[in-house]
């Protein structure tokens, strides 16, 4: 029996009725490859659910926008208007419970956010059936996708893929699996963090030993830079798992970095495909090539530079470890680190938690805001002269440039010109 493929559709690829039908046709065209589908919530729905959850905690329950959005989608697709009534009613009960309590617990927030993917799967499956395929919506937690109890950013447990493999094998036709969702050992629903649907697709691929995991987007693939910042950006033909993970970590929004871990572990290729150019190859992500040149540029806005005073030799090690431990406990990503004679300098994302981190660490520090990080991934040594760089971190696989946020676009465009346009290197 041939190995299946996993086809993951992001929210933008499911944004309206036309997009959903387009995605269903893509699955039907690949029915001989035994597709398993993983879906995100429709674009914007997770944000609507987040807002509804916050409003409920302050005394207002209003899910009308969410209800109208999905009933409009059902109307566009010619599906029964009552199809999602049970889930919408359940959502109302959960929001009412939050309003009664007067506060939003992390566990309840995860339950509320789950409705986006759960409704998406129940819309997509009947559209697939209209394409002549047997299809069933499946909640990932019912497949055995278990996680720890770190609500909002849960991590899958090691045994999850074994249970999922057995459950998926028992489902006839095309399973339409909810991304983003899991269940903890106590039976409580969890979510895998923003863009966690990519991780779900990768775990499904690992479980079934997929031939390929395809991430269907509204972009042409992984680009040499964000086209909104660098209009001349073009698709990269091939990346290694490591390169793709670095791009995601440093701000490229095409693939969730954690999704690359199970794929690399299982040696399964990924492909980033365009729903609008389905016949184009997109970007393949696998063991990579021997290309030592630049691969792509990632940009991250709203970062801050933190310079922590280390003091004398006796206090140095303790202050360093205390600050880094506080950062880790707050789950703040550390994008760059440099230690000098008198201070520890790091770059982290802008967060309200930073003040708490400094307080817990009892750190004397200076904080510089309104900065951005522009990172070139690949084994390359770009010319940095004349670029408005505050600081640079040169590593074997990447170069990160700290710039004023107002200089991000100019820096990214000039770096792209120097690395990808002047000599036009191969991106295979």
C-alpha positions in Angstrom: 0.0 0.0 0.0 1.3 3.4 -0.9 2.2 5.9 1.8 -0.4 8.6 2.2 0.1 12.3 1.8 -1.0 14.9 4.4 -2.6 18.1 3.0 -2.8 20.9 5.5 -4.8 24.0 4.6 -4.2 27.3 6.4 -6.9 29.8 7.4 -6.4 32.0 4.3 -6.8 29.0 2.1 -10.2 28.4 3.7 -11.3 32.0 4.0 -14.5 31.9 2.1 -16.7 29.5 0.1 -14.7 29.8 -3.1 -11.5 29.0 -1.2 -13.0 26.0 0.5 -14.3 24.6 -2.8 -10.9 25.2 -4.4 -9.2 23.3 -1.5 -11.6 20.4 -1.8 -10.9 20.1 -5.5 -7.2 19.9 -4.8 -7.8 17.0 -2.4 -10.1 15.3 -4.9 -7.4 15.6 -7.6 -5.0 13.8 -5.3 -7.4 11.1 -4.1 -5.2 8.3 -5.5 -2.4 9.4 -3.1 -4.5 8.6 0.0 -4.8 12.1 1.3 -5.3 13.0 5.0 -6.5 16.6 5.4 -5.6 18.9 8.4 -7.5 22.2 8.6 -7.0 25.5 10.4 -9.8 27.8 11.5 -11.0 30.1 8.7 -8.9 33.3 8.5 -9.7 35.7 11.3 -11.8 33.3 13.3 -9.3 32.6 16.0 -9.0 36.3 16.6 -12.8 36.6 16.8 -12.9 33.8 19.4 -10.1 35.4 21.4 -12.0 38.6 21.5 -15.2 36.8 22.5 -13.4 35.1 25.3 -12.0 38.3 26.7 -15.4 40.1 26.4 -17.1 37.2 28.3 -14.6 37.6 31.2 -15.7 41.3 31.5 -19.4 40.5 31.4 -20.4 40.6 27.7 -21.3 37.4 25.8 -21.5 38.1 22.1 -20.8 35.4 19.5 -22.9 37.0 16.8 -20.0 37.9 14.5 -18.7 34.3 14.8 -22.1 32.9 14.1 -22.7 35.2 11.1 -19.3 34.5 9.7 -19.9 30.7 9.6 -23.5 30.9 8.5 -22.4 33.1 5.7 -19.8 30.4 4.8 -22.4 27.7 4.9 -24.6 29.8 2.6 -21.8 30.3 0.1 -21.2 26.6 0.0 -24.9 25.6 -0.2 -24.7 23.6 3.0 -27.4 23.2 5.6 -27.6 26.4 7.8 -28.0 24.1 10.9 -24.8 22.2 10.3 -22.8 24.0 13.0 -25.7 24.7 15.5 -24.5 22.2 18.1 -21.0 23.7 18.2 -22.3 27.3 18.2 -24.6 26.4 21.1 -21.8 24.8 23.0 -19.6 27.9 22.4 -22.4 30.0 23.9 -22.5 27.8 27.0 -18.7 28.1 27.5 -18.8 31.9 27.1 -21.7 32.1 29.6 -19.7 30.1 32.1 -16.8 32.5 31.7 -19.1 35.5 32.2 -20.5 33.9 35.4 -17.1 33.3 36.8 -15.9 36.8 35.9 -12.4 35.7 34.7 -10.9 33.7 31.9 -8.8 30.7 32.9 -6.2 29.4 30.4 -8.0 26.1 30.2 -11.3 27.8 29.2 -9.5 30.0 26.7 -8.2 26.9 24.9 -11.7 25.4 24.8 -13.1 28.6 23.3 -10.3 28.8 20.7 -10.9 25.2 19.7 -14.2 26.0 18.0 -12.5 27.5 15.0 -10.8 24.3 13.9 -13.8 22.1 15.0 -16.2 24.1 12.8 -13.7 24.3 9.9 -13.4 20.4 9.8 -17.2 20.1 9.9 -17.6 22.4 6.9 -14.8 20.9 4.8 -15.8 17.3 5.1 -19.3 17.7 3.4 -17.7 19.8 0.6 -15.3 16.9 0.0 -18.2 14.5 -0.2 -19.7 16.6 -2.9 -16.5 16.0 -4.8 -17.2 12.3 -4.7 -15.0 11.4 -1.8 -15.9 9.6 1.4 -14.8 12.1 4.2 -15.3 12.5 7.9 -14.5 15.3 10.3 -12.2 14.2 13.1 -11.1 16.0 16.2 -7.4 15.5 16.7 -7.8 14.7 20.4 -10.2 11.8 19.5 -7.3 10.4 17.4 -5.1 10.3 20.6 -3.2 13.5 20.1 -2.2 14.1 23.7 -0.1 16.9 25.2 1.1 18.3 28.4 -1.1 20.8 30.3 0.7 24.0 29.3 -2.6 25.6 28.1 -2.1 27.9 25.1 1.2 26.4 24.1 0.9 22.7 24.9 3.6 20.3 23.7 2.7 16.9 22.3 3.5 13.8 24.4 5.8 11.2 22.9 3.2 8.4 22.7 0.8 10.6 20.6 1.9 9.4 17.2 1.4 5.7 18.0 -2.2 6.2 19.1 -2.9 8.4 16.1 -1.6 5.9 13.6 -4.0 3.2 14.9 -7.0 5.6 15.0 -6.4 7.0 11.5 -6.0 3.5 10.0 -9.6 2.8 11.2 -11.2 5.8 9.4 -12.5 5.1 5.9 -12.0 7.6 3.2 -10.5 11.0 3.8 -10.1 12.0 7.5 -10.5 15.8 7.9 -8.5 16.5 11.1 -8.7 19.5 13.3 -5.3 21.3 13.6 -4.1 23.1 16.7 -5.9 20.9 19.2 -4.9 18.2 21.7 -6.0 16.7 25.0 -3.9 16.5 28.2 -3.7 13.4 30.5 -6.5 14.7 32.7 -8.8 14.8 29.7 -8.8 18.6 29.3 -8.6 20.2 25.8 -5.4 22.0 25.0 -4.1 24.1 22.1 -0.6 23.9 20.5 0.0 27.6 20.2 -0.6 30.0 17.3 0.0 28.2 14.0 0.0 24.9 15.8 -2.0 23.4 13.0 1.3 23.0 11.1 2.5 20.9 14.1 -0.6 18.8 13.9 0.0 18.1 10.2 3.6 17.1 10.9 2.6 14.8 13.7 -0.1 13.2 11.5 2.6 12.7 8.8 5.0 11.1 11.3 2.2 8.8 12.6 1.3 7.4 9.2 4.8 7.6 7.7 3.6 10.0 5.1 5.2 10.2 1.7 5.0 14.0 2.0 3.3 16.7 4.2 2.0 19.5 2.1 1.2 22.9 3.5 -1.2 24.7 1.2 -1.0 28.5 1.5 -1.9 31.6 -0.5 1.8 32.2 -1.2 4.0 30.6 -3.9 6.2 28.8 -1.3 8.9 29.9 1.1 10.0 33.2 -0.3 13.5 34.8 -0.3 11.9 37.5 1.8 8.4 38.7 2.8 7.0 40.0 -0.5 5.1 42.7 1.4 8.5 44.0 2.5 10.6 43.0 -0.6 8.4 43.0 -3.7 11.2 41.3 -5.8 11.2 38.3 -3.5 10.9 34.9 -5.2 10.2 31.3 -4.2 13.0 29.1 -2.9 13.0 25.7 -4.6 14.5 23.7 -1.7 15.4 24.2 2.0 16.6 21.9 4.7 14.4 21.3 7.7 17.0 23.3 9.8 16.9 26.2 7.4 13.1 26.3 7.3 13.0 26.1 11.1 15.4 29.0 11.5 13.4 31.2 9.1 10.3 30.5 11.1 12.0 31.3 14.4 13.3 34.6 13.1 10.0 35.8 11.8 9.1 34.2 8.4 5.4 33.2 8.8 5.2 30.4 6.3 6.0 27.4 8.6 5.7 26.9 12.3 9.2 26.0 13.5 8.1 23.2 15.9 6.4 21.5 12.9 9.8 20.8 11.4 11.0 18.7 14.3 8.8 15.6 13.8 9.4 15.8 10.0 13.1 15.8 10.4 12.9 13.1 13.1 10.9 10.8 10.7 12.9 12.0 7.6 9.6 13.1 5.9 9.7 15.8 3.3 7.4 18.9 3.5 6.2 21.0 0.6 4.8 24.5 0.8 2.3 24.8 -2.0 0.2 27.6 -3.5 -3.5 27.0 -3.7 -3.6 29.5 -6.6 -0.7 27.8 -8.5 -1.2 24.2 -7.7 0.8 23.0 -10.6 3.9 24.9 -9.5 6.4 22.9 -7.3 6.4 25.4 -4.4 9.2 24.9 -1.9 10.4 21.4 -0.9 11.8 21.0 2.6 13.9 18.0 3.3 17.5 17.0 4.1 18.6 19.9 2.0 21.3 20.4 -0.5 25.0 21.3 -0.3 24.3 24.9 -1.3 26.4 27.1 0.9 24.9 30.4 -0.3 22.2 32.6 1.2 18.8 31.0 1.4 16.2 33.6 2.6 15.6 36.6 4.8 13.3 36.7 7.8 12.1 39.9 9.5 10.8 40.3 13.0 9.3 43.6 14.1 8.8 44.8 17.7 11.9 43.4 19.3 13.7 45.0 22.3 17.4 45.1 23.2 18.0 44.4 26.9 21.4 45.1 28.4 21.7 43.6 31.9 24.5 44.7 34.2 26.6 41.8 35.3 28.8 43.4 37.9 32.0 41.9 39.3 33.3 38.3 38.9 31.6 37.0 42.0 28.1 38.1 41.1 28.4 37.6 37.3 27.4 34.0 36.9 24.5 34.2 39.3 23.1 37.3 37.7 23.4 35.8 34.2 21.7 32.5 35.1 19.0 34.3 37.1 18.1 36.5 34.2 18.1 33.8 31.6 16.0 31.5 33.8 13.4 34.2 34.3 13.3 34.7 30.5 12.7 31.0 30.0 10.1 30.8 32.7 8.2 33.6 31.0 8.5 31.8 27.7 10.1 34.8 26.0 12.0 33.9 22.9 15.7 34.8 22.9 16.7 35.9 19.4 20.3 37.0 20.0 22.7 37.0 22.9 26.1 38.6 23.5 28.1 38.8 26.7 30.6 41.6 27.2 32.9 42.5 30.1 30.2 44.4 32.0 26.9 43.4 30.6 24.8 40.7 29.0 23.0 42.0 25.8 20.1 40.1 24.4 17.3 40.6 21.9 13.8 39.4 22.8 10.3 40.0 21.5 8.3 43.0 22.9 6.2 41.7 25.8 4.4 43.1 28.8 6.1 40.3 30.8 9.6 41.8 30.3 9.2 44.2 33.3 8.2 41.2 35.5 11.2 39.2 34.2 13.6 42.0 35.2 11.9 42.3 38.6 12.1 38.5 39.3 15.7 38.4 38.2 16.5 41.4 40.3 18.3 42.7 37.2 19.6 46.2 36.6 19.1 46.7 32.9 18.6 49.2 30.1 15.9 48.5 27.6 15.8 49.9 24.0 12.5 49.6 22.1 11.2 50.3 18.6 13.7 47.9 17.1 13.5 45.1 14.5 15.6 42.1 13.6 16.5 41.2 10.0 18.1 37.7 9.6 19.7 36.2 6.6 19.5 32.4 6.8 22.2 30.4 5.0 25.9 30.0 5.0 26.8 33.4 3.6 28.9 36.5 4.6 26.9 39.4 3.2 28.5 42.9 2.8 27.0 45.0 5.7 28.7 48.3 4.9 26.3 51.2 4.7 23.4 49.3 6.2 21.9 51.0 9.2 22.8 48.3 11.7 22.9 48.8 15.4 24.4 45.4 16.1 25.1 42.1 14.2 25.2 38.5 15.2 27.1 36.3 12.8 26.5 32.5 13.2 27.5 29.6 10.9 23.9 29.3 9.6 22.6 32.9 9.9 23.4 36.5 10.3 21.0 38.7 12.4 21.0 42.5 12.1 19.5 44.7 14.8 18.0 47.9 13.2 15.6 50.6 14.1 12.1 49.4 13.2 11.8 52.4 10.8 14.8 51.0 8.9 13.5 47.4 8.6 12.2 47.7 5.0 15.2 49.5 3.7 17.6 47.1 5.3 15.7 44.0 4.1 15.5 45.3 0.5 19.1 46.3 0.4 20.2 43.0 1.9 18.0 41.1 -0.6 19.5 43.0 -3.5 23.1 42.2 -2.4 22.3 38.5 -1.7 19.7 37.5 -4.2 19.6 40.0 -7.1 23.1 41.2 -7.8 24.5 37.8 -8.7 21.2 35.9 -8.8 22.4 32.7 -7.0 20.6 29.4 -7.5 18.0 28.8 -4.9 17.7 25.0 -5.4 
